[in-house]
Structures are given as structure tokens and as C-alpha cells.
Amino acid sequence: MKKQQLIDDLEASWQELKDATIGLSEVQMLTPGMTGNWSVKDILAHVSWWEEEALKYLPLILQGGHPPRYSVMYGGIDAFNAQMTELRRGWSLAQVRERLDLTHQRLIEFILDVPEEQFKTETRFRRRLRADSFGHYPLHTQAILAWRERIT
């Protein structure tokens, strides 16, 4: 896979996530229960903080380093997600959307500067990028679409 193909796939998946929220009212975006007790706003905040994690650890991976384990740092990924949810629970929908868009743009800009060889084969870099972005978005896109079906 070439870098541009990966970016195109990533952006298509990103747009599907964004499109899944089109037409939702602010009340719907803020209503808990979309996934567990999370609202759509919480899901978007969640996607954003995982892109932030990518931006934090992908440079380390490129340098040959290993990110710390979430099980050691936080007690697991679920515990990390719970901690981040609480940190961002008070954010407005506008703040979450702004952070989401800015973080995504930063991620794309970062990827553009990554050497092409990181995209030719299955590297640790690609695995982490997939986990924190284009492999992650569809899970939440489908959850939002399923929730929309339930509420209509």
C-alpha cells in the first residue's frame, strides 16, 4: 500500500464517521445511551483522544521505541477510556467537534511527513495508525448508525 492510498482510505472512513452524525440535533448528540452511557459527543471525543494517542506514540514508534502498555499505565484500555471520558465530559459539543477536526488535521499532516517505506509493508507504525484511526472509525460509525435506527 502506498501512503496516498492509505490516506485516501483513512479519509473515506473518516468522512463516513462524520456523515453518520449529519442531521442529529444537539440534544441527540448529547443524549447518553448511544453506546453504554456514552453519547454521540462522547464517541467523537473518544475518537479524538485516540488520534491524539496516535500523534503521541507514532513518532516514538518511528524512532524504534515502544509505547507504554495501557495495562500498566492505566489498568487497561477500558480504564484509560473511562478516565478520558471523565476528563472531557464537561466539554461542550462545539469544543469536542473543534478538537476532533483539529486533531484529525494534525494527524493527516503528520502522516504526510512520514517516509513512504512505513506504508509499503505491515509495520508497527501502520498497525498503530490503523488501531487509532481508520480501523477504529468504522466501529463507531456503525454504532452511531445502529443507534440512529433504534431512535427513529
N, C-alpha and C positions, 0 to 999 in steps of 0.2 A: 504494500500500500504506500502510496506517495503522500507526502504531507498535505498537499492541497485536497486530495481525496478524503483524507481523514477530517480536515477542517470542514469540507462540504458536508460530510456525514454528520459531524458534530453539530453544525449549524442547522441542518434539516431536523435533527432530533430536538434541538433547542427550540426551533420555531413551532414544532408540534406541541411542546410543553406550553409555550406561550399561547398558542392558539386554543389550547384546552381551557384557558381561563377567559377567553373572549365572551362577552355578554353576561358574565357573572356580575351581580350587583356588589357593592361594597359590603352589604350585610351578608350576602352569601360567601364572599371571600373571607369574612371574619367569623363565620359560624363554626364552632367546634364540631367534630364528628365526621369530618371528611375521611380521615384515617385515624382510628383511635379517637383521641381527644384533640387531634390537630385539625386546624382549619386549612383552607387553601393558602392563606397567608403564611401559616406555619410551614407548609410544604415548600413554598417559594423561598422562605428564609433558610430552610434546610438545604435546598439545592444550592443556595448561595454560599452557605458556610462550607459545603463540601468542595465547591470550586475554590474557596479561599484556602482550604486544606491542600488542594492540588497546587495552588500557587506557592504555598509554603514549602511543600515537600518535593515537588518535581525538580526544582533546581538542585536540591540535595541529591536526588537520585542521579541526575546528570553528572554530578561530581563523583559518583561511585558510592555515595553514602546510603545509609538505611534509615528511613523514618522510624521514630519510636513506635512501639506497639500500643495500640489503643487500650488493650487489656491491661497493660502495665500503667499507662498514664492516667486512664480514666475508669478502669474497671470494665472495659469493653466498649464496643461501638454504641450499644444501646444507652449506656451511661453517658457517653460523650454527647449523643443526640439529645438526651434529656437535659443535660447541662446547658447545651447551646440553645435549646428551646426556651429554657427559663431566662437565659441572658437576653433573648430577643423578643420575648413575649410582649413586652411593653412598647415595642416599636410600632409605629403606625404603618398602615398598608403602604402609604407613599414612601416611607423610609425603606421598607422591605423591597419594594419594586425598584427604587433607586439603587440600593446596594446590589440587588440581583443583576441589573443591567450593567452597572459599573464593573462589578467583579467579572461578569462574563466577558466584557470587552477587554479587561486586563488579561484574562486567560487566553483569548484569541491573540492578542498582541504578543504575549509570551510565546505561544506555540509558533508564531511566525518566525521567531528568532531561534528556534531550536533546530539544530542540524538535521538535515534530511535523513541521515542514517538511523536516527531514532525511530523512524516511521517505516523502514523497509522490512523489518522483521519484528517478531513479538519480543519486545524489550520490557524490562521492568518499568521504564518510562511509559510505554504505551499501556501496559496493564494498569498502572496507577491512574493515568489520564482517563482511561475507559471507566474505571471504577468510580471516579469522582465526577464524571461528566457524561459523555454520550452513552455509556452503559447504564447510567443512573437515571437520566431524564425519563426514558420510556416507562420505568416503573411508576413514576409519579404522574406522568401523562395519563397512563391507563387508570390509575387510581382516581384522578380527577374526573376523567370521562365516565367511569363507573359510578362515581358519586353523583355526577350530574344526572345520570339515568335514574338513580334512586330518588332524587328530589323532584323530578318532573312527573 
